[in-house]
Amino acid sequence: MLRQRRGYIIMSILVNLKRELKLKADPERAKILQGFFKTGKGEYGEGDIFLGLVAPKIREIALKYKNLKLGDLQKLLKSKIHEERVAALRILVDKFQKSGEMERKKIFNFYLKNAKRVNNWDLVDLSAPKIVGEYLLNKNRKILYKLVKSKNIWERRIAVLATFAFIDKNEFNDSLKIAEILLKDKHDLIHKAVGWMLREMGKKSQKSLEDFLKKHFRKMPRTMLRYSIEKLSETKRKMWLKK
């Protein structure tokens, strides 16, 4: 009876979280987001459903339910509603940041198990650096080289975004290796992610960025190149684009 009661309470919490998100829905904004996140047939976000909430509001609501267990977060990650998956990841990041090593390992493994449900670029960007990257700071990083070769675009993007945690610590080696692997990737979202990562590295070490460009600029997709040089001087940008 007690177990049934606990199950009912947990289910009520999930229902309340979902209800709060829906109460803040903005149908007009949802239509805009459906297009912005490419949810049409054959597009990368096909089938994704938006309520139209702004990110700060999702975070505010999500953290009211930060004590949800991993099993309950998995139910949210299975949702077709984008903001419910965002809420799950916001809670997961908060849990990770406040946990000890054993619990962090559990969260890291849970995240990788559910990586294919982290299935739009904003979901990856808000979670991969803070969970995968942070966890791997002082560990073997071979999992990233498995993810970067995945056929799943989101797993590849997770590999890229995870390295932002390393760049923050002035560690560039894995970022550069992953960038090299993805030079021939076909997807624009990967070109943007790699370019963004290289740009952030360049803010820490312009020499490291320019050494990479000297070696690879002829093979880099145009979008990747443009993103990577955004923070260089105008003279430098023009030089690389002309090349």
C-alpha positions in Angstrom: 0.0 0.0 0.0 2.9 2.4 0.9 4.6 1.5 -2.3 1.4 2.3 -4.3 1.1 5.6 -2.4 4.7 6.6 -3.3 4.1 5.6 -6.9 1.0 7.8 -7.0 2.9 10.8 -5.5 5.7 10.5 -8.1 3.1 10.2 -10.9 1.4 13.3 -9.5 4.7 15.2 -9.5 5.2 14.3 -13.2 1.7 15.3 -14.0 2.1 18.6 -12.2 5.4 19.4 -14.0 3.8 18.7 -17.4 0.7 20.7 -16.4 2.8 23.7 -15.4 4.7 23.7 -18.7 1.4 23.5 -20.7 -0.1 26.3 -18.7 2.7 28.6 -19.9 2.3 27.5 -23.5 2.4 30.1 -26.2 0.8 28.7 -29.4 2.1 31.6 -31.6 5.6 31.2 -30.4 5.3 27.4 -30.8 4.6 27.8 -34.5 7.8 29.9 -34.9 9.8 27.3 -32.9 8.4 24.4 -35.0 10.0 26.1 -38.1 13.2 27.3 -36.4 14.0 23.8 -35.1 13.2 22.1 -38.4 10.3 19.8 -37.3 9.0 19.2 -40.8 9.0 15.8 -42.6 12.5 14.8 -43.4 14.1 17.5 -41.4 16.4 16.9 -38.4 13.7 17.7 -35.8 10.9 15.8 -37.5 8.0 15.2 -35.2 9.2 17.4 -32.4 6.3 19.2 -30.7 6.7 22.6 -29.1 4.6 24.4 -26.4 6.3 27.7 -27.1 8.0 28.4 -23.7 11.1 30.6 -23.4 14.2 28.9 -21.9 14.3 30.7 -18.6 10.7 29.8 -17.8 11.4 26.1 -18.6 14.4 26.2 -16.2 12.3 27.9 -13.5 9.6 25.3 -13.7 12.0 22.3 -14.0 14.0 23.2 -10.9 10.9 23.1 -8.8 10.9 19.4 -9.5 14.7 18.8 -9.2 14.2 15.8 -6.8 12.7 13.6 -9.5 14.5 10.3 -9.8 16.3 9.1 -13.0 13.5 6.7 -13.9 11.0 9.6 -13.9 13.4 11.8 -15.9 13.6 9.0 -18.5 9.8 9.2 -18.9 10.2 12.9 -19.7 13.0 12.2 -22.1 10.7 9.9 -24.0 8.2 12.7 -24.5 7.5 14.1 -28.0 7.1 17.5 -26.3 10.4 19.4 -26.7 10.0 21.5 -23.5 9.5 18.3 -21.4 12.8 16.9 -22.6 14.4 20.3 -21.9 13.0 20.2 -18.4 14.4 16.7 -17.9 17.9 17.7 -19.0 17.8 20.9 -16.8 17.0 18.7 -13.8 19.7 16.2 -14.8 22.4 18.9 -15.1 21.4 20.3 -11.7 21.7 16.8 -10.2 25.1 16.3 -11.7 26.5 19.5 -10.5 25.4 18.8 -6.9 26.4 15.1 -6.8 29.4 13.2 -5.6 31.6 11.0 -7.8 29.4 7.8 -7.6 26.2 9.6 -8.4 27.9 11.6 -11.2 29.0 8.3 -12.8 25.4 7.0 -12.6 24.1 10.2 -14.2 26.8 10.1 -16.9 25.9 6.5 -17.9 22.2 7.4 -17.8 22.8 10.3 -20.2 24.7 8.2 -22.7 22.0 5.5 -22.5 19.5 8.1 -23.5 21.7 10.1 -25.9 19.4 9.5 -28.9 16.6 11.2 -26.9 18.8 14.3 -26.6 17.6 14.9 -30.1 17.8 18.6 -31.0 20.8 20.9 -31.0 19.6 23.0 -28.0 19.2 19.9 -25.9 22.7 18.8 -26.7 24.2 22.2 -26.1 22.6 22.7 -22.7 23.7 19.3 -21.4 26.7 17.7 -23.1 29.4 20.1 -21.8 28.0 20.1 -18.3 27.6 16.3 -18.0 29.7 14.4 -20.5 32.5 17.0 -20.7 32.7 17.7 -16.9 32.6 14.0 -16.1 35.5 13.2 -18.5 37.8 16.0 -17.4 40.0 13.7 -15.4 39.1 10.4 -17.1 39.8 8.4 -20.3 37.9 10.0 -23.2 37.7 7.1 -25.6 33.8 7.2 -25.5 34.0 10.5 -27.4 35.7 8.8 -30.3 32.9 6.2 -30.4 30.2 9.0 -30.3 31.9 11.1 -33.0 31.7 8.2 -35.4 28.1 7.5 -34.7 25.5 7.6 -37.5 23.3 9.6 -35.2 23.9 13.3 -35.6 23.1 14.0 -31.9 25.7 11.6 -30.6 28.3 13.3 -32.9 27.2 16.7 -31.7 27.5 15.5 -28.1 31.1 14.5 -28.8 31.9 18.0 -30.1 30.1 19.9 -27.3 31.6 17.8 -24.6 35.0 19.2 -25.4 33.9 22.7 -24.4 34.6 21.6 -20.8 38.2 20.8 -21.8 38.7 24.0 -23.7 37.6 25.9 -20.6 40.6 24.2 -18.8 43.0 25.1 -21.8 43.0 21.5 -23.0 42.7 21.4 -26.8 44.0 18.0 -27.9 40.7 16.2 -28.0 38.9 19.2 -29.6 41.4 19.2 -32.4 41.2 15.5 -33.0 37.5 15.5 -33.1 37.4 18.5 -35.4 39.7 16.6 -37.8 37.4 13.6 -37.8 34.4 15.7 -38.6 36.0 17.7 -41.5 34.0 15.7 -44.0 30.8 15.4 -42.1 27.8 16.2 -44.3 25.5 17.9 -41.8 25.3 21.7 -41.3 24.7 21.3 -37.6 28.0 19.5 -37.2 29.8 22.2 -39.3 28.4 24.8 -37.0 29.2 22.9 -33.8 32.8 22.3 -34.8 33.3 25.9 -36.0 31.9 27.1 -32.7 34.2 24.8 -30.7 37.3 26.0 -32.8 36.2 29.6 -32.2 36.1 29.1 -28.4 39.5 27.4 -28.6 40.8 30.4 -30.6 39.7 32.8 -27.8 42.0 30.9 -25.5 44.8 30.3 -28.0 44.8 32.0 -31.4 47.9 30.2 -32.3 46.2 26.8 -31.8 43.3 27.9 -34.0 45.5 29.2 -36.8 47.8 26.2 -36.7 44.6 24.1 -37.3 43.4 26.4 -40.1 46.8 26.3 -41.9 46.6 22.6 -42.0 42.9 22.1 -42.8 41.2 25.3 -44.2 41.0 23.9 -47.8 39.0 20.9 -46.5 36.8 22.8 -44.1 33.1 23.3 -45.0 32.5 27.1 -45.5 30.2 27.3 -42.5 32.7 25.6 -40.2 35.4 28.0 -41.4 33.2 31.1 -40.9 32.2 30.1 -37.4 35.8 29.3 -36.4 37.2 32.8 -37.4 34.4 35.0 -36.0 36.5 36.3 -33.2 39.6 37.0 -35.3 40.5 40.5 -36.5 38.7 41.7 -39.6 42.0 41.5 -41.5 42.6 37.9 -40.4 39.0 36.9 -41.3 39.3 38.3 -44.8 42.6 36.6 -45.3 41.2 33.2 -44.4 38.1 33.6 -46.4 40.0 34.7 -49.5 42.3 31.6 -49.1 
